[in-house]
Amino acid sequence: MADESNKVVAEVRDSFGKGAARKIRAAGKIPAVIYGHGTEPVHVTLPAHQVGLLLRKANAVLDLDIAGKAQLTLVKDVQKDPVLQIIEHLDLIVIKTGEKVSVEVPVHVQGEPYPGTIAVLEVNTLRLEVEATHIPENIVLDVTGAEEGKQYHAKDFTLPKGAALAEDEDLLILNVLVPAAARADDEESATEAPAEAQAAE
């Protein structure tokens, strides 16, 4: 949700190209482009440290101040240096309060399944249609006590108010399994037992 902590002062930029982008990053800023709602793309620079902290949350909403004019934006794409992991560029889309957007929300697993089993996430995110200013940080799936063979599908999630599923409701999200190594040990023990019984006879 947009709040005071999401307020970011953006500066309009008029220099482009790799050289200009390097200078911008050297000055502790990030080049970005804002587009959407039929508006002309606007090229800006943003404070790198502040925005880097905000981007720790998926689907960050930035409340930009561009030359005194407020503009709500949703982070659409983050381009990072593959080695240094420095943010090189951001794509931001214009959003309006109350507008619905389609976003990928991370799935957070909590709780421990039945002893001897593990919870395996098949899909790390769930696509939802939500209000742009009320995007949940994650969707929680509680697997406490779940036994082997238990499956969770997209339709099994309790969604936040105002959110709607934008996936196939039968999409498999999580499986509860017995680890292969543990299963192999069990099978080995089962085959050894009759052999030991025969030897005893």
N, C-alpha and C positions, 0 to 999 in steps of 0.2 A: 504494500500500500504506500502511496506517496505521502511523505511527511517531511518535517523540517530537516531530518538527517539526509534526505535525498536531494536537497537543494544544491545545485551545482552552477557555478558561474561559468558560462561558455563564452569564448571570444571568437568572433567571426574571423576566418582566415582567408587570405587572398593569394597565398603562395602555395604552389603545388609541386608535385614531383618527388622523387626519392630523396634528393638533397634537402629539400624544404622539410620533408617529413623527419629526416634525421636531426635537423636543427631543432625542430619542435620537441622531439623526444629527449634531446640533450638538455633542453630547458625544463624538463620535468613535466611535459605535457603530452597529451595523446591527440593525434588527429582523428576527427570523426566526421561523418556525414549524416545529416538528418533528412528524411524523406517520408512521403506518404500523404494521404488525404488530398491528392491532386496538387500538392505544393511543389514548388521548385526545390531541388536539393540545396541544402544549406551546409557549407563546409565550416567546421568550427574546430577549436582546440579546447581540451578539457584538462583540469589538474589531474596528473597521473596518480598521485598517492591517494587522494580522496576517492577517485573513481575506482581505483584498484580495490579498495576496501569494500565499496558498494557492490562490486562484481563478484564478491565471494558468495553472494546470494544469487541463485538461479533466477532468470527472468527479471533482472533489476529494472525498476522504473526510476528514471532520472527526471527531476523537476528542474529544468534548465532556466537560467536567467540569461537571455541573449540580448545584450544591449538594453537591459531594463524590461524586456518583454518575456513573460513566463511562457514556457512550452513544455508540456508533459511528453516524455518519450519513453519507449520501451527498447531495451538493448536487444537487438535482433541478431547481431553477429559480432564475435570478438576474434580478431586476427592476432595471433601471438607468434613471436619468434620461436621456432621449434626447439632451438637449443637453449637460449637464454630465458625463454618463457616471459619475455617482456611484451606487454600489450603494444602492438604496432598500429592498430586501427580499429575503430568501432563503427558499426552501422546501427543507427538509431531510427526507429519509426515513430512518427507523430501519432499520439493517441489522445482521445478525449475522455473526460470523466464519464463513467457509465458505459463506455463502449466495450463490447465484448471482443476478446482476441483469442486466437488459438495458440496455446503454448504447451511445451513439454515440461511437466512438473516431475521432479525427482521422486522416486519411491524410497521411503525410509522404513527399514524393517526393524521392529523392536520385539523384545521378548526372546525366550529360548524355546525351540521345539522340543518334542519328547526326547529324553536321554538316548543317545546313540544315533540320532538323526541330525541332518543339517538342512538349513533352509537355503535353497539355490534360486537366486533371482534370475529369471529368464529375460526380463525386460527391466531396464533401470529407470525408465521414465514413463509417464502416462500422459497422453495428450488430452487436454481439457479445453473447453470453451468457458472462459471466465471474464469477469469485468477486469479491465486493464489495470485498475487501481486496487484490485482485491485479489491479486494472484497469490495463491498459497505458496509458502516456502517449500513444502513437500507434502506428500500424501503418505500417511502412516499406515503400515500394515503390521498388526500384532499377531505373531505366530506362537505365542505362549502355549506350550503343551501340544502343539500340532503333531500328529502321528505320521509315520511313513505312508506315502501315497496321497497325502492331503495336497490339493492343488488350489491355488487362488487365481481367479480370473479378474479381468477389468471390472466386471459387474459386481464383484464382491467388496469393492471399496466404498466407504462412507465418504461422500464428497462434501466439501464445504458448501455452505449456503450460496446459491447463485451460480454454482459451477455445474457444468454438464459434461458428460463423457463424450470425447470426440474420437474414440477408438471402437473397434469391434468389441462388443461386451464380452465375447467369449475368448478374447486374447489372453493367453496364459502368461501370468506375471511371475508366479513363484511355485516351485515344487518343493515338497519336503521328502528327502531321500535318506537312505542309509548309505554312508560313504562306501565306495567300491572296495577299498582296502579292508574295512571292517567286515563287509559281506564275504570277501574272499577268506578271511580268517575263520568266520563262522562255518563256511562250507568245508574248509580244511579240517576243522575240529570235528565236524559231523562225519567225514569219511574216515578219520583216524579212529574214532570211537568203535565202530564195528570191527576194525582190524585188531584193535587191542583186545576186544571181547573174544575174538577167534583165538588169538595167541594164548589167552588165559585158559581156554578150553583145552 
